[in-house]
Amino acid sequence: MTPILQCKVLGKRYGAKEALSSVDLQLGRGRIVGLLGPNGSGKTTMIKLASGILTPTSGEILIDGKAPGIESKSLVSYLPERTYLADWMRVSDLLGFFGDFYQNFNQEKAKEMLERLDINPNDRLKTMSKGTKEKVQLILVMSREAGLYLLDEPIGGVDPAARDYILNTIITNYSENATVIISTHLIADVERVLDDVIFIASGKIVMTSSVDEIREEQGKSVDELFREVFKC
């Protein structure tokens, strides 16, 4: 089966700055993968390349064997680090917008998640807290029947209770053939939901491993190993 994501000697530069360098990576399906590294390590650049927002400077990145483009965009559901939704919109407007824009958007799933969170579809975003806005955005992203979910710092700006809800939403709303990539520096909070991890620093892949291998072979948690590798 074709990997859902492949990077072949992938590089990305911003002028003289090298954000990613010679990245080789292959991810299978049905996994929750942590893309873990310090701030400025290249996590967001990697996510944006996979989503098609950025183009490589060198090498290539493939989604289900295809270069990012019209076909891959139907497979990828992307949650950016910052909220991009217009404050004047009601939640119901957003459901309609996503339904019109994405053929694989499941409105019923979105409504069920909103109801469980007691979020009123008639409320405007500008009346909501930052945490509630982020929950709405995550619900929209996870309500697409995608093959690859790219979540850039999905728990970075919310309280611990909201983090638990967000992580539970992630693990219960993707199919067995889909893969979720979670970019974060909050290792201890996400470790329980991860199947695999990618450590990245200064634009280079430092390590890839399954969480089980880390625990069994090194006798450490992912958080402990991360602190050891990155001396933090």
Residue frames as qw, qx, qy, qz and C-alpha x, y, z in Angstrom:
[[0.000, 0.888, 0.459, 0.000, 0.00, 0.00, 0.00],
 [0.372, 0.594, -0.033, 0.712, 1.28, 3.46, -0.89],
 [0.353, -0.309, -0.492, 0.733, 2.41, 5.46, 2.18],
 [0.031, 0.887, 0.460, -0.034, 0.11, 8.34, 3.02],
 [0.004, -0.982, 0.168, 0.081, 3.14, 10.65, 3.32],
 [0.867, 0.033, 0.100, 0.488, 6.62, 10.42, 1.80],
 [0.001, -0.961, 0.205, 0.184, 9.49, 12.91, 1.92],
 [0.891, 0.177, 0.131, 0.398, 12.48, 12.38, -0.35],
 [0.537, -0.012, -0.007, 0.843, 15.54, 14.53, 0.37],
 [0.025, -0.864, -0.444, -0.237, 13.06, 17.30, 1.16],
 [0.433, -0.176, -0.183, 0.865, 14.45, 20.79, 1.70],
 [0.025, 0.883, 0.410, 0.228, 12.98, 24.24, 2.27],
 [0.450, -0.083, -0.136, 0.879, 14.80, 27.56, 2.45],
 [0.018, 0.940, 0.337, -0.052, 13.59, 31.05, 3.30],
 [0.169, 0.937, -0.293, 0.084, 16.28, 33.15, 1.66],
 [0.303, 0.565, -0.725, 0.253, 19.52, 32.22, 3.39],
 [0.492, -0.300, 0.645, -0.502, 17.73, 30.36, 6.20],
 [0.425, 0.076, -0.866, -0.252, 17.42, 26.60, 5.82],
 [0.629, -0.274, 0.255, -0.682, 14.17, 25.54, 7.50],
 [0.937, -0.040, 0.320, -0.134, 14.30, 21.87, 6.40],
 [0.145, 0.695, -0.666, -0.229, 17.31, 19.93, 5.13],
 [0.377, 0.283, -0.865, -0.171, 17.43, 16.55, 3.33],
 [0.576, -0.112, 0.567, -0.578, 14.39, 15.09, 5.09],
 [0.429, 0.065, -0.836, -0.335, 13.65, 11.45, 4.26],
 [0.380, -0.005, 0.652, -0.656, 10.44, 10.15, 5.80],
 [0.415, -0.111, -0.753, -0.498, 7.70, 7.62, 5.16],
 [0.370, -0.046, 0.600, -0.708, 4.44, 7.32, 7.12],
 [0.103, -0.216, -0.941, -0.240, 1.91, 4.50, 6.90],
 [0.420, -0.417, -0.319, -0.740, -1.82, 4.63, 7.53],
 [0.724, -0.501, -0.442, -0.171, -3.88, 4.27, 10.67],
 [0.633, -0.145, -0.392, 0.652, -1.36, 5.97, 12.97],
 [0.177, -0.975, -0.109, -0.074, -1.27, 8.99, 15.27],
 [0.744, 0.192, -0.112, 0.630, 2.17, 10.53, 14.86],
 [0.309, -0.896, -0.097, 0.305, 3.79, 13.19, 17.03],
 [0.578, 0.585, -0.034, 0.568, 5.99, 15.66, 15.15],
 [0.579, -0.781, -0.152, 0.175, 8.05, 16.82, 18.10],
 [0.635, 0.239, -0.070, 0.732, 10.77, 19.41, 18.41],
 [0.251, -0.492, -0.277, 0.786, 11.74, 22.73, 20.01],
 [0.300, 0.872, 0.228, -0.314, 10.36, 26.01, 18.70],
 [0.222, 0.828, -0.386, -0.341, 11.92, 26.86, 15.34],
 [0.535, -0.289, 0.776, 0.165, 12.84, 23.25, 14.57],
 [0.155, 0.185, -0.710, -0.661, 10.89, 23.05, 11.28],
 [0.245, 0.304, 0.889, -0.239, 7.62, 21.49, 12.46],
 [0.389, 0.674, 0.318, -0.542, 5.31, 24.11, 10.97],
 [0.228, 0.576, -0.549, -0.561, 7.29, 24.22, 7.72],
 [0.063, -0.059, 0.985, 0.152, 6.88, 20.45, 7.38],
 [0.297, 0.497, 0.737, -0.350, 3.13, 20.68, 8.01],
 [0.337, 0.720, 0.020, -0.607, 2.71, 23.52, 5.51],
 [0.124, 0.411, -0.769, -0.474, 4.63, 21.61, 2.84],
 [0.129, 0.159, 0.979, 0.002, 2.39, 18.57, 3.36],
 [0.291, 0.632, 0.560, -0.450, -0.72, 20.74, 3.15],
 [0.499, 0.519, 0.476, 0.506, 0.44, 22.35, -0.09],
 [0.090, -0.970, -0.155, 0.164, 0.66, 25.87, 1.36],
 [0.164, -0.786, 0.492, 0.337, 4.43, 25.89, 0.77],
 [0.886, 0.439, -0.148, -0.016, 6.43, 24.34, -2.07],
 [0.837, -0.362, 0.145, 0.383, 9.78, 22.59, -1.56],
 [0.063, 0.868, -0.392, -0.297, 13.06, 24.25, -2.42],
 [0.268, 0.453, -0.833, -0.170, 14.57, 20.83, -3.10],
 [0.098, 0.019, 0.981, -0.167, 13.53, 17.18, -3.06],
 [0.439, -0.252, -0.507, -0.698, 9.88, 16.19, -3.01],
 [0.315, 0.018, 0.729, -0.607, 6.95, 15.47, -0.74],
 [0.360, -0.105, -0.757, -0.535, 4.16, 13.07, -1.77],
 [0.516, -0.017, 0.508, -0.690, 0.67, 12.57, -0.38],
 [0.807, 0.227, 0.501, -0.214, -0.64, 9.09, -1.25],
 [0.683, 0.086, 0.533, 0.492, 2.02, 8.99, -3.97],
 [0.331, 0.769, 0.358, 0.413, 1.07, 12.37, -5.46],
 [0.311, 0.118, -0.162, 0.929, 2.68, 15.79, -5.25],
 [0.046, 0.542, 0.547, -0.637, 0.57, 18.28, -3.24],
 [0.098, -0.022, -0.465, -0.880, -2.10, 19.72, -5.52],
 [0.591, -0.126, -0.147, -0.783, -5.80, 19.48, -6.30],
 [0.778, -0.097, -0.599, -0.162, -5.96, 15.71, -5.76],
 [0.480, -0.008, -0.680, 0.554, -4.02, 15.73, -2.50],
 [0.176, -0.217, 0.254, -0.926, -6.07, 18.58, -1.04],
 [0.738, -0.246, -0.281, -0.562, -9.11, 16.30, -0.92],
 [0.804, -0.100, -0.558, 0.183, -7.07, 13.89, 1.23],
 [0.434, 0.046, -0.447, 0.781, -5.57, 16.42, 3.64],
 [0.328, -0.844, -0.355, -0.232, -7.36, 18.20, 6.50],
 [0.509, 0.261, -0.296, 0.765, -5.21, 20.95, 7.98],
 [0.408, -0.857, -0.310, 0.056, -5.46, 22.73, 11.33],
 [0.419, 0.617, -0.230, 0.625, -3.13, 25.76, 11.41],
 [0.438, -0.132, -0.567, 0.685, -1.49, 27.01, 14.57],
 [0.086, 0.183, 0.237, -0.950, -3.51, 30.24, 14.54],
 [0.371, 0.569, 0.685, -0.263, -7.26, 30.63, 14.21],
 [0.150, -0.038, 0.493, 0.856, -8.13, 31.75, 10.68],
 [0.001, 0.602, 0.779, 0.178, -11.93, 31.87, 10.93],
 [0.006, -0.448, -0.101, -0.888, -13.73, 35.23, 10.64],
 [0.022, -0.110, -0.693, 0.713, -15.10, 36.49, 13.98],
 [0.451, 0.114, 0.029, -0.885, -18.35, 37.75, 12.46],
 [0.543, 0.035, -0.729, -0.414, -19.37, 34.26, 11.29],
 [0.772, -0.295, 0.295, -0.480, -21.80, 32.04, 13.15],
 [0.414, -0.277, 0.866, 0.049, -20.88, 28.40, 13.71],
 [0.674, 0.449, 0.567, -0.154, -23.75, 27.41, 11.40],
 [0.430, 0.846, -0.194, -0.248, -22.22, 29.61, 8.67],
 [0.095, -0.621, 0.768, 0.122, -18.96, 27.71, 9.03],
 [0.600, 0.068, 0.794, -0.075, -20.72, 24.35, 8.73],
 [0.638, 0.692, 0.289, -0.174, -22.30, 25.51, 5.49],
 [0.203, 0.858, -0.429, -0.195, -19.02, 26.96, 4.24],
 [0.280, -0.424, 0.858, 0.079, -17.08, 23.75, 4.91],
 [0.653, 0.290, 0.683, -0.147, -19.93, 21.67, 3.46],
 [0.566, 0.799, 0.056, -0.194, -19.83, 23.69, 0.22],
 [0.125, 0.826, -0.537, -0.114, -16.05, 23.72, 0.00],
 [0.074, -0.379, 0.922, -0.020, -15.23, 20.11, 0.93],
 [0.710, -0.015, -0.501, -0.495, -17.11, 17.16, -0.53],
 [0.627, -0.062, -0.749, 0.206, -15.85, 14.96, 2.31],
 [0.110, -0.250, 0.460, -0.845, -17.17, 17.21, 5.10],
 [0.360, -0.378, -0.852, -0.044, -19.58, 15.33, 7.38],
 [0.231, -0.497, 0.034, -0.836, -22.05, 17.89, 8.75],
 [0.789, -0.463, -0.291, -0.279, -23.79, 15.38, 11.01],
 [0.773, -0.115, -0.372, 0.500, -20.52, 14.46, 12.70],
 [0.216, 0.314, -0.177, 0.907, -19.75, 18.17, 13.22],
 [0.482, -0.517, -0.133, -0.694, -23.19, 18.81, 14.72],
 [0.853, -0.360, -0.378, 0.021, -22.83, 15.85, 17.10],
 [0.627, -0.001, -0.331, 0.705, -19.48, 17.13, 18.37],
 [0.047, -0.411, 0.045, -0.909, -20.84, 20.66, 18.80],
 [0.670, -0.506, -0.268, -0.473, -23.78, 19.30, 20.76],
 [0.825, -0.251, -0.405, 0.304, -21.52, 17.26, 23.06],
 [0.444, 0.041, -0.239, 0.862, -19.60, 20.46, 23.83],
 [0.049, -0.780, -0.538, 0.315, -22.80, 22.48, 24.30],
 [0.171, -0.276, 0.259, 0.910, -21.75, 24.92, 21.56],
 [0.448, 0.655, 0.459, -0.399, -24.72, 26.71, 20.01],
 [0.555, 0.272, 0.529, 0.581, -24.51, 26.70, 16.17],
 [0.132, 0.886, 0.350, 0.275, -26.16, 30.14, 16.16],
 [0.457, -0.795, 0.034, 0.396, -23.36, 31.74, 18.21],
 [0.488, 0.837, -0.189, 0.158, -20.87, 34.02, 16.51],
 [0.803, 0.094, -0.320, 0.495, -17.16, 33.36, 16.96],
 [0.158, 0.549, -0.239, 0.785, -16.56, 36.85, 18.36],
 [0.618, -0.579, 0.074, -0.526, -18.66, 35.93, 21.43],
 [0.966, -0.148, -0.204, 0.060, -16.51, 32.87, 22.23],
 [0.516, -0.741, 0.389, 0.182, -13.40, 32.37, 24.33],
 [0.231, 0.651, -0.674, -0.261, -10.14, 31.48, 22.62],
 [0.289, -0.171, 0.938, -0.087, -10.46, 27.88, 23.81],
 [0.600, 0.443, 0.576, -0.335, -13.97, 27.51, 22.42],
 [0.484, 0.746, -0.245, -0.387, -12.91, 28.96, 19.05],
 [0.065, 0.513, -0.844, -0.146, -10.12, 26.41, 18.88],
 [0.461, 0.101, 0.856, -0.210, -12.55, 23.62, 19.66],
 [0.619, 0.633, 0.240, -0.398, -14.84, 24.78, 16.84],
 [0.351, 0.719, -0.518, -0.302, -11.92, 24.89, 14.43],
 [0.164, -0.305, 0.938, -0.005, -10.79, 21.38, 15.45],
 [0.584, 0.322, 0.669, -0.329, -14.34, 20.05, 15.02],
 [0.576, 0.711, -0.079, -0.396, -14.44, 21.45, 11.49],
 [0.198, 0.622, -0.738, -0.170, -11.09, 19.85, 10.62],
 [0.223, -0.155, 0.952, -0.142, -11.89, 16.45, 12.19],
 [0.623, 0.396, 0.489, -0.464, -15.34, 16.33, 10.53],
 [0.541, 0.593, -0.439, -0.404, -13.76, 15.83, 7.13],
 [0.962, -0.033, 0.270, -0.001, -13.38, 12.21, 6.00],
 [0.274, 0.846, -0.451, -0.079, -9.71, 12.77, 5.18],
 [0.935, 0.123, -0.279, 0.181, -6.74, 10.45, 4.74],
 [0.589, 0.054, -0.322, 0.739, -4.22, 12.72, 6.47],
 [0.285, -0.919, -0.254, -0.096, -4.94, 15.16, 9.31],
 [0.538, 0.283, -0.240, 0.757, -2.25, 17.80, 9.91],
 [0.424, -0.847, -0.313, -0.072, -2.70, 19.44, 13.31],
 [0.457, 0.434, -0.280, 0.724, -0.25, 22.26, 14.11],
 [0.090, 0.089, -0.566, 0.814, -0.14, 22.89, 17.88],
 [0.399, -0.473, -0.600, -0.507, -3.78, 21.87, 18.46],
 [0.601, -0.640, -0.465, 0.116, -3.50, 22.15, 22.27],
 [0.505, 0.191, -0.215, 0.814, -1.06, 25.03, 22.60],
 [0.051, -0.303, 0.104, -0.946, -3.46, 27.76, 23.70],
 [0.651, -0.438, -0.337, -0.520, -6.11, 25.97, 25.75],
 [0.462, -0.548, 0.525, -0.458, -6.50, 24.94, 29.39],
 [0.099, -0.264, 0.959, -0.039, -5.81, 21.35, 30.58],
 [0.542, 0.302, 0.682, -0.388, -9.50, 20.35, 30.58],
 [0.598, 0.678, -0.054, -0.424, -9.88, 21.55, 27.00],
 [0.144, 0.565, -0.787, -0.204, -6.70, 19.68, 26.05],
 [0.367, -0.010, 0.917, -0.157, -8.24, 16.41, 27.21],
 [0.612, 0.551, 0.410, -0.391, -11.34, 17.06, 25.13],
 [0.414, 0.741, -0.374, -0.374, -9.30, 17.97, 22.06],
 [0.018, -0.414, 0.905, 0.099, -7.15, 14.83, 22.31],
 [0.464, 0.200, 0.827, -0.247, -10.21, 12.63, 22.82],
 [0.570, 0.675, 0.120, -0.453, -11.83, 14.29, 19.79],
 [0.260, 0.652, -0.639, -0.314, -8.76, 13.49, 17.71],
 [0.107, -0.244, 0.964, 0.007, -8.52, 9.81, 18.67],
 [0.428, 0.330, 0.790, -0.289, -12.23, 9.11, 18.24],
 [0.496, 0.737, 0.229, -0.398, -12.83, 10.90, 14.94],
 [0.265, 0.624, -0.605, -0.417, -10.41, 9.52, 12.39],
 [0.947, 0.145, -0.088, -0.271, -10.77, 6.30, 10.40],
 [0.838, -0.350, 0.373, 0.193, -8.48, 3.28, 10.70],
 [0.750, 0.376, 0.280, 0.467, -7.04, 4.05, 7.25],
 [0.138, 0.927, -0.007, 0.350, -6.22, 7.68, 8.07],
 [0.671, -0.085, -0.324, 0.661, -3.13, 9.11, 9.74],
 [0.206, -0.961, -0.155, -0.099, -2.96, 12.06, 12.12],
 [0.602, 0.212, -0.255, 0.726, 0.17, 14.18, 12.52],
 [0.369, -0.899, -0.235, 0.013, 0.23, 16.31, 15.68],
 [0.491, 0.457, -0.246, 0.700, 2.91, 18.99, 15.79],
 [0.501, -0.829, -0.116, -0.219, 3.60, 20.10, 19.36],
 [0.317, 0.490, -0.619, 0.526, 6.20, 20.85, 22.02],
 [0.576, -0.380, 0.387, -0.611, 3.81, 19.77, 24.83],
 [0.421, 0.233, -0.869, -0.118, 5.01, 16.17, 24.85],
 [0.062, 0.022, 0.877, -0.476, 3.64, 15.03, 28.20],
 [0.505, 0.280, 0.307, -0.756, 0.12, 16.14, 27.25],
 [0.709, 0.401, -0.275, -0.511, -0.06, 14.26, 23.93],
 [0.028, 0.425, -0.904, -0.032, 2.08, 11.21, 24.64],
 [0.496, 0.069, 0.791, -0.353, -0.85, 9.00, 25.66],
 [0.701, 0.544, 0.260, -0.381, -2.49, 9.25, 22.23],
 [0.304, 0.723, -0.527, -0.327, 0.60, 8.76, 20.05],
 [0.988, 0.102, 0.118, 0.020, 1.56, 5.62, 18.13],
 [0.769, 0.223, 0.053, 0.597, 4.79, 6.99, 16.62],
 [0.196, -0.907, -0.018, 0.372, 7.06, 9.98, 17.08],
 [0.652, 0.533, 0.044, 0.537, 9.34, 12.04, 14.86],
 [0.437, -0.731, -0.052, 0.522, 11.98, 14.15, 16.61],
 [0.530, 0.669, 0.187, 0.487, 13.06, 17.14, 14.56],
 [0.407, -0.772, -0.023, 0.487, 15.68, 19.82, 15.29],
 [0.113, -0.637, 0.371, 0.666, 17.20, 22.57, 13.16],
 [0.608, 0.513, -0.247, -0.554, 15.31, 21.30, 10.10],
 [0.387, 0.334, -0.852, -0.109, 16.66, 17.75, 10.31],
 [0.874, -0.295, -0.226, -0.312, 15.01, 14.50, 11.44],
 [0.157, -0.616, 0.703, -0.318, 16.81, 13.39, 14.59],
 [0.149, -0.061, 0.973, -0.166, 14.85, 10.19, 15.23],
 [0.674, -0.080, -0.275, -0.681, 11.73, 8.25, 14.21],
 [0.102, 0.081, -0.956, 0.262, 10.32, 5.50, 16.41],
 [0.528, -0.510, -0.571, -0.368, 7.15, 3.91, 17.68],
 [0.403, -0.660, 0.285, -0.566, 6.15, 4.88, 21.20],
 [0.959, -0.258, 0.022, -0.111, 6.17, 1.20, 22.23],
 [0.812, 0.306, -0.235, 0.438, 9.79, 0.81, 21.07],
 [0.073, 0.662, -0.328, 0.670, 10.87, 3.82, 23.13],
 [0.655, -0.535, 0.241, -0.477, 9.23, 2.46, 26.25],
 [0.994, -0.103, 0.036, -0.020, 10.34, -1.15, 25.80],
 [0.813, 0.330, -0.144, 0.457, 13.87, -0.68, 24.45],
 [0.274, 0.512, -0.284, 0.763, 14.89, 2.48, 26.29],
 [0.437, -0.447, -0.691, 0.364, 12.70, 2.19, 29.37],
 [0.092, -0.235, -0.164, 0.954, 11.66, 5.83, 29.10],
 [0.346, 0.738, 0.507, -0.278, 8.60, 7.85, 28.33],
 [0.511, 0.626, 0.287, 0.515, 8.59, 9.93, 25.15],
 [0.150, -0.969, -0.013, -0.195, 8.74, 13.06, 27.30],
 [0.677, -0.625, 0.298, 0.250, 11.82, 11.78, 29.16],
 [0.732, 0.120, 0.411, 0.529, 13.59, 10.85, 25.93],
 [0.287, 0.840, 0.241, 0.392, 12.68, 14.20, 24.35],
 [0.333, -0.935, 0.120, -0.027, 14.18, 16.09, 27.30],
 [0.753, -0.380, 0.390, 0.370, 17.30, 13.96, 27.10],
 [0.646, 0.389, 0.412, 0.512, 17.76, 14.41, 23.34],
 [0.195, 0.794, 0.198, 0.541, 17.05, 18.14, 23.35],
 [0.457, -0.039, -0.450, 0.766, 18.56, 18.87, 26.80],
 [0.242, -0.458, -0.096, -0.850, 15.47, 20.66, 28.04]]
